[in-house]
Amino acid sequence: MQNYIETLPFWKDLTIEQQELLQAYTIERSFHKGEILDHGNQECTGLEMLVNGQARIFMMSPQGTELTLYRLLEQDICVLSAACMIHSLTFTVSMEFETDTTLLLIPKQILQKISEINCKVKDFITELVADRFSSVMNTMYEVMFSSNEHRLAQALLTQRQLQESTSLSLTHDMLAHELGTAREVVSRLLKQFQKEGLLKLSRGRIILLNEQQLAQR
């Protein structure tokens, strides 16, 4: 675990004592594919860094509709689990692990103690919050001003990169959760794309046939 801690962006800005404090209290946690963590006003665990694996951060409406905000990959950091340190953050998000994942957790008390006396750590958290907020705003912009057709095409191309294959292990429900729309809308658009020769549908799988045309939708 020590080597992973040393990859933290602010590690070299810590004093020896602060580094030893992190090494002593940082926790390693493992999650299985499909597990979900909730991060909101009532839960503030600390700073989480993915050692390996993949997770998506999403919001859910009272009606149960999900919308993916952004993803975390290896060595990405989730600052929303430390939302209590940023008093202006008042929304609740969840993290779903899309693969078996290992992460490091720096407990809230330790993170607060270090950030109060080390401005580099505090600045890092502030910048990370700003970066994540920018990602969220970009997603909201797409939801409000882009067509479902365009967003679906982009979601398929994103999965192409994540899975490193044109044969995607992907269901209509998963795409509906990704886009924050109804499954029926996704199914209709996928059938339209298939009719146009952009992809081929099979049970639990979508095969991309024309990425260039998808990118232009």
Backbone hydrogen bonds in HBPLUS format (Angstrom, degrees):
<---DONOR---> <-ACCEPTOR-->    atom                        ^
c    i                          cat <-CA-CA->   ^        H-A-AA   ^      H-
h    n   atom  resd res      DA  || num        DHA   H-A  angle D-A-AA Bond
n    s   type  num  typ     dist DA aas  dist angle  dist       angle   num
A0004-TYR N   A0001-MET O   3.07 MM   3  5.33 121.7  2.43 103.3 117.6     1
A0005-ILE N   A0001-MET O   3.10 MM   4  6.43 157.4  2.15 156.7 163.2     2
A0006-GLU N   A0002-GLN O   3.15 MM   4  6.42 149.5  2.25 148.0 155.9     3
A0007-THR N   A0004-TYR O   3.04 MM   3  5.39 160.7  2.08 109.6 115.8     4
A0008-LEU N   A0005-ILE O   3.06 MM   3  5.70 167.2  2.08 119.8 123.2     5
A0011-TRP N   A0008-LEU O   2.99 MM   3  5.23 168.7  2.00 119.9 122.3     6
A0013-ASP N   A0010-PHE O   3.00 MM   3  5.28 145.6  2.12 107.8 118.5     7
A0014-LEU N   A0011-TRP O   3.11 MM   3  5.50 165.7  2.13 114.8 118.4     8
A0019-GLN N   A0015-THR O   2.92 MM   4  6.20 156.9  1.97 154.6 161.1     9
A0020-GLU N   A0016-ILE O   2.95 MM   4  6.18 158.0  2.00 149.7 155.6    10
A0021-LEU N   A0017-GLU O   2.96 MM   4  6.18 144.7  2.09 139.9 149.9    11
A0022-LEU N   A0018-GLN O   3.03 MM   4  6.32 156.8  2.08 147.6 152.4    12
A0023-GLN N   A0019-GLN O   2.97 MM   4  6.23 163.5  1.99 150.8 155.5    13
A0024-ALA N   A0020-GLU O   2.99 MM   4  6.09 143.8  2.12 139.6 148.8    14
A0025-TYR N   A0021-LEU O   3.13 MM   4  6.30 146.8  2.25 146.1 153.6    15
A0026-THR N   A0022-LEU O   2.85 MM   4  5.49 149.4  1.94 155.0 157.1    16
A0027-ILE N   A0105-LEU O   2.89 MM  78  5.04 166.9  1.91 145.8 147.2    17
A0105-LEU N   A0027-ILE O   2.72 MM  78  5.04 161.3  1.75 152.5 159.0    18
A0029-ARG N   A0103-LEU O   2.87 MM  74  5.42 170.5  1.88 163.7 166.9    19
A0103-LEU N   A0029-ARG O   2.85 MM  74  5.42 163.7  1.88 158.6 164.2    20
A0031-PHE N   A0101-THR O   2.78 MM  70  5.24 159.0  1.82 160.5 166.0    21
A0101-THR N   A0031-PHE O   2.89 MM  70  5.24 158.5  1.94 145.5 152.8    22
A0035-GLU N   A0032-HIS O   3.10 MM   3  5.81 167.3  2.11 142.0 143.4    23
A0034-GLY N   A0097-PHE O   2.70 MM  63  5.40 177.8  1.70 162.9 162.4    24
A0097-PHE N   A0035-GLU O   2.99 MM  62  5.67 166.5  2.01 166.0 170.5    25
A0037-LEU N   A0095-MET O   2.80 MM  58  5.05 158.3  1.85 145.2 152.2    26
A0095-MET N   A0037-LEU O   2.69 MM  58  5.05 160.6  1.72 154.4 161.0    27
A0039-HIS N   A0093-VAL O   2.73 MM  54  5.33 167.4  1.74 165.2 166.3    28
A0093-VAL N   A0039-HIS O   2.80 MM  54  5.33 158.2  1.85 169.5 168.4    29
A0043-GLU N   A0040-GLY O   3.19 MM   3  5.40 154.8  2.25 106.3 113.8    30
A0045-THR N   A0081-SER O   3.07 MM  36  5.74 116.4  2.49 150.1 165.7    31
A0108-LYS N   A0045-THR O   2.96 MM  63  5.57 134.2  2.17 133.6 128.9    32
A0046-GLY N   A0081-SER O   3.11 MM  35  5.50 163.6  2.13 123.1 125.2    33
A0047-LEU N   A0106-ILE O   2.99 MM  59  5.09 144.5  2.12 143.6 145.8    34
A0106-ILE N   A0047-LEU O   2.83 MM  59  5.09 167.2  1.84 152.9 156.7    35
A0048-GLU N   A0078-CYS O   3.41 MM  30  5.17 178.1  2.41 145.3 144.8    36
A0078-CYS N   A0048-GLU O   2.72 MM  30  5.17 161.6  1.75 156.6 163.0    37
A0049-MET N   A0104-LEU O   2.93 MM  55  5.19 155.0  2.00 144.7 153.0    38
A0104-LEU N   A0049-MET O   2.79 MM  55  5.19 157.1  1.84 148.8 154.9    39
A0050-LEU N   A0076-ASP O   2.97 MM  26  5.69 159.7  2.01 167.2 171.0    40
A0075-GLN N   A0050-LEU O   2.62 MM  25  4.95 154.6  1.68 145.3 151.5    41
A0051-VAL N   A0102-THR O   2.73 MM  51  5.41 151.3  1.81 141.0 150.0    42
A0052-ASN N   A0102-THR O   3.29 MM  50  5.50 157.2  2.35 143.8 145.4    43
A0102-THR N   A0052-ASN O   3.27 MM  50  5.50 151.8  2.36 127.2 134.5    44
A0098-GLU N   A0054-GLN O   2.84 MM  44  5.51 141.8  1.98 132.5 144.1    45
A0055-ALA N   A0072-LEU O   3.00 MM  17  5.19 159.9  2.04 148.9 153.2    46
A0072-LEU N   A0055-ALA O   2.80 MM  17  5.19 164.1  1.82 151.8 154.8    47
A0056-ARG N   A0096-GLU O   2.87 MM  40  5.37 158.0  1.92 151.4 156.9    48
A0096-GLU N   A0056-ARG O   2.94 MM  40  5.37 161.2  1.97 157.0 160.3    49
A0057-ILE N   A0070-TYR O   2.85 MM  13  5.52 178.5  1.85 171.2 170.9    50
A0069-LEU N   A0057-ILE O   2.73 MM  12  5.61 166.8  1.75 155.6 160.2    51
A0058-PHE N   A0094-SER O   2.88 MM  36  5.39 162.3  1.91 151.2 157.2    52
A0094-SER N   A0058-PHE O   2.84 MM  36  5.39 161.9  1.87 159.3 165.4    53
A0059-MET N   A0067-LEU O   3.03 MM   8  5.41 156.5  2.09 146.1 149.1    54
A0067-LEU N   A0059-MET O   2.94 MM   8  5.41 144.1  2.07 153.4 158.8    55
A0061-SER N   A0065-THR O   2.87 MM   4  5.21 160.3  1.91 145.9 151.1    56
A0064-GLY N   A0061-SER O   2.86 MM   3  5.17 162.1  1.89 113.8 119.6    57
A0068-THR N   A0178-GLU O   3.33 MM 110  4.86 156.7  2.39 112.2 118.7    58
A0076-ASP N   A0073-LEU O   2.91 MM   3  5.46 157.5  1.96 142.8 142.5    59
A0082-ALA N   A0079-VAL O   2.86 MM   3  5.40 159.2  1.90 115.2 122.1    60
A0083-ALA N   A0080-LEU O   3.22 MM   3  4.81 141.9  2.37 109.8 105.1    61
A0085-MET N   A0082-ALA O   3.00 MM   3  5.87 164.8  2.03 125.5 130.2    62
A0086-ILE N   A0083-ALA O   2.88 MM   3  5.25 151.8  1.96 110.7 119.8    63
A0089-LEU N   A0086-ILE O   3.01 MM   3  5.85 169.4  2.02 129.5 133.0    64
A0111-LEU N   A0107-PRO O   2.97 MM   4  6.23 165.8  1.99 160.9 165.6    65
A0112-GLN N   A0108-LYS O   2.86 MM   4  6.04 163.9  1.89 158.2 162.2    66
A0113-LYS N   A0109-GLN O   3.04 MM   4  6.13 159.3  2.08 140.9 146.8    67
A0114-ILE N   A0110-ILE O   3.07 MM   4  6.28 160.7  2.11 151.1 155.1    68
A0115-SER N   A0111-LEU O   2.92 MM   4  6.02 166.3  1.94 151.6 156.2    69
A0116-GLU N   A0112-GLN O   3.02 MM   4  6.03 145.1  2.15 147.8 154.9    70
A0117-ILE N   A0114-ILE O   3.15 MM   3  5.57 145.3  2.28 107.9 117.1    71
A0118-ASN N   A0114-ILE O   2.86 MM   4  5.84 123.6  2.18 147.6 164.5    72
A0121-VAL N   A0118-ASN O   3.20 MM   3  5.69 129.0  2.47 109.0 119.6    73
A0122-LYS N   A0118-ASN O   3.33 MM   4  6.71 163.8  2.36 149.4 153.8    74
A0123-ASP N   A0119-CYS O   2.78 MM   4  5.90 159.8  1.82 149.6 155.2    75
A0124-PHE N   A0120-LYS O   2.97 MM   4  6.10 150.6  2.06 137.6 145.8    76
A0125-ILE N   A0121-VAL O   3.04 MM   4  6.34 160.7  2.08 152.7 156.4    77
A0126-THR N   A0122-LYS O   3.04 MM   4  6.29 162.0  2.08 149.0 153.9    78
A0127-GLU N   A0123-ASP O   2.90 MM   4  6.10 162.0  1.93 152.5 157.1    79
A0128-LEU N   A0124-PHE O   2.89 MM   4  6.05 154.6  1.95 149.0 156.5    80
A0129-VAL N   A0125-ILE O   2.93 MM   4  6.14 157.4  1.98 149.8 155.6    81
A0130-ALA N   A0126-THR O   3.04 MM   4  6.29 158.5  2.09 145.5 151.3    82
A0131-ASP N   A0127-GLU O   2.93 MM   4  6.17 153.5  2.00 145.3 152.5    83
A0132-ARG N   A0128-LEU O   2.90 MM   4  6.15 163.5  1.93 153.1 157.0    84
A0133-PHE N   A0129-VAL O   2.81 MM   4  5.97 156.5  1.87 149.8 157.2    85
A0134-SER N   A0130-ALA O   2.96 MM   4  6.15 147.6  2.07 141.1 149.5    86
A0135-SER N   A0131-ASP O   3.09 MM   4  6.45 149.8  2.18 142.8 150.6    87
A0136-VAL N   A0132-ARG O   2.94 MM   4  6.27 156.1  1.99 150.5 156.9    88
A0137-MET N   A0133-PHE O   2.89 MM   4  6.13 160.1  1.93 150.1 155.4    89
A0138-ASN N   A0134-SER O   2.95 MM   4  6.14 151.6  2.03 145.5 153.1    90
A0139-THR N   A0135-SER O   3.03 MM   4  6.31 153.6  2.10 144.6 151.5    91
A0140-MET N   A0136-VAL O   2.92 MM   4  6.24 159.7  1.96 151.9 157.6    92
A0141-TYR N   A0137-MET O   2.88 MM   4  6.08 151.0  1.96 144.4 152.5    93
A0142-GLU N   A0138-ASN O   3.03 MM   4  6.31 156.9  2.08 145.8 151.3    94
A0143-VAL N   A0139-THR O   2.96 MM   4  6.28 156.6  2.02 150.2 156.9    95
A0144-MET N   A0140-MET O   2.98 MM   4  6.18 157.5  2.03 149.0 154.3    96
A0145-PHE N   A0141-TYR O   2.86 MM   4  5.88 160.5  1.90 155.3 160.4    97
A0146-SER N   A0142-GLU O   2.94 MM   4  4.95 147.8  2.04 132.9 135.9    98
A0151-ARG N   A0147-SER O   3.05 MM   4  6.34 167.4  2.06 154.3 157.6    99
A0152-LEU N   A0148-ASN O   2.86 MM   4  5.92 155.6  1.92 147.6 154.0   100
A0153-ALA N   A0149-GLU O   3.08 MM   4  6.27 162.2  2.12 146.4 151.2   101
A0154-GLN N   A0150-HIS O   3.00 MM   4  6.26 159.2  2.04 150.8 156.4   102
A0155-ALA N   A0151-ARG O   2.90 MM   4  6.08 149.7  1.99 142.6 151.3   103
A0156-LEU N   A0152-LEU O   2.97 MM   4  6.24 154.0  2.04 152.0 158.2   104
A0157-LEU N   A0153-ALA O   3.10 MM   4  6.37 154.1  2.17 145.3 152.1   105
A0158-THR N   A0154-GLN O   2.89 MM   4  6.11 146.7  2.00 144.2 153.7   106
A0159-GLN N   A0155-ALA O   3.01 MM   4  6.26 156.7  2.06 145.2 150.8   107
A0160-ARG N   A0156-LEU O   2.95 MM   4  6.21 140.7  2.11 137.8 149.2   108
A0161-GLN N   A0157-LEU O   3.20 MM   4  6.52 146.5  2.32 140.1 146.7   109
A0161-GLN N   A0158-THR O   3.13 MM   3  5.25 122.0  2.48  96.8 110.2   110
A0162-LEU N   A0158-THR O   2.98 MM   4  6.30 161.3  2.01 150.7 156.2   111
A0163-GLN N   A0159-GLN O   2.84 MM   4  5.82 166.8  1.86 151.1 154.3   112
A0164-GLU N   A0160-ARG O   2.97 MM   4  5.59 120.0  2.35 126.0 139.6   113
A0208-LEU N   A0166-THR O   2.79 MM  42  5.13 165.3  1.81 153.3 155.2   114
A0168-LEU N   A0206-ILE O   2.77 MM  38  5.08 161.6  1.81 154.7 149.4   115
A0206-ILE N   A0168-LEU O   2.90 MM  38  5.08 154.0  1.97 141.2 149.9   116
A0170-LEU N   A0204-GLY O   3.17 MM  34  5.53 129.1  2.44 114.6 124.5   117
A0175-LEU N   A0171-THR O   3.21 MM   4  6.55 156.7  2.27 146.5 151.9   118
A0176-ALA N   A0172-HIS O   2.94 MM   4  6.19 149.6  2.03 145.2 154.2   119
A0177-HIS N   A0173-ASP O   2.96 MM   4  6.26 156.3  2.02 152.1 157.4   120
A0178-GLU N   A0174-MET O   2.98 MM   4  6.19 146.0  2.09 139.0 149.2   121
A0179-LEU N   A0175-LEU O   2.98 MM   4  6.19 153.5  2.06 148.6 153.8   122
A0180-GLY N   A0176-ALA O   2.83 MM   4  5.75 130.3  2.08 142.7 155.5   123
A0181-THR N   A0176-ALA O   3.19 MM   5  5.19 154.9  2.25 139.4 144.7   124
A0185-VAL N   A0182-ALA O   3.12 MM   3  5.36 128.0  2.40 101.3 113.8   125
A0186-VAL N   A0182-ALA O   3.30 MM   4  6.72 159.0  2.35 150.0 154.7   126
A0187-SER N   A0183-ARG O   2.88 MM   4  6.15 166.0  1.90 158.2 161.9   127
A0188-ARG N   A0184-GLU O   3.03 MM   4  6.13 158.8  2.08 142.3 147.8   128
A0189-LEU N   A0185-VAL O   3.09 MM   4  6.31 161.5  2.12 149.1 153.8   129
A0190-LEU N   A0186-VAL O   2.88 MM   4  6.07 157.8  1.92 154.7 161.4   130
A0191-LYS N   A0187-SER O   3.02 MM   4  6.18 158.9  2.06 147.6 152.8   131
A0192-GLN N   A0188-ARG O   3.05 MM   4  6.28 145.9  2.17 138.8 148.6   132
A0193-PHE N   A0189-LEU O   2.85 MM   4  6.16 157.1  1.90 149.6 155.4   133
A0194-GLN N   A0190-LEU O   2.86 MM   4  6.12 152.9  1.93 147.0 154.9   134
A0195-LYS N   A0191-LYS O   2.94 MM   4  6.13 156.6  2.00 143.4 149.4   135
A0196-GLU N   A0192-GLN O   3.08 MM   4  6.35 141.8  2.23 142.7 152.8   136
A0198-LEU N   A0193-PHE O   2.95 MM   5  5.31 161.0  1.98 160.0 153.9   137
A0197-GLY N   A0194-GLN O   2.97 MM   3  5.06 158.1  2.02 105.3 112.0   138
A0209-LEU N   A0198-LEU O   2.85 MM  11  5.15 164.4  1.88 133.6 133.4   139
A0210-ASN N   A0198-LEU O   3.17 MM  12  4.85 143.6  2.31 136.4 127.1   140
A0200-LYS N   A0207-ILE O   2.76 MM   7  5.01 147.4  1.87 141.9 152.7   141
A0207-ILE N   A0200-LYS O   2.86 MM   7  5.01 174.7  1.86 157.2 157.6   142
A0202-SER N   A0205-ARG O   2.98 MM   3  5.20 153.1  2.06 167.2 158.6   143
A0205-ARG N   A0202-SER O   3.09 MM   3  5.20 170.5  2.10 124.4 122.8   144
A0214-LEU N   A0210-ASN O   3.15 MM   4  6.42 154.0  2.22 144.6 152.4   145
A0215-ALA N   A0211-GLU O   2.95 MM   4  6.14 154.8  2.01 149.0 154.8   146
A0216-GLN N   A0213-GLN O   3.13 MM   3  5.19 140.7  2.30  97.2 108.4   147
A0217-ARG N   A0214-LEU O   3.08 MM   3  5.37 164.3  2.10 111.0 116.0   148
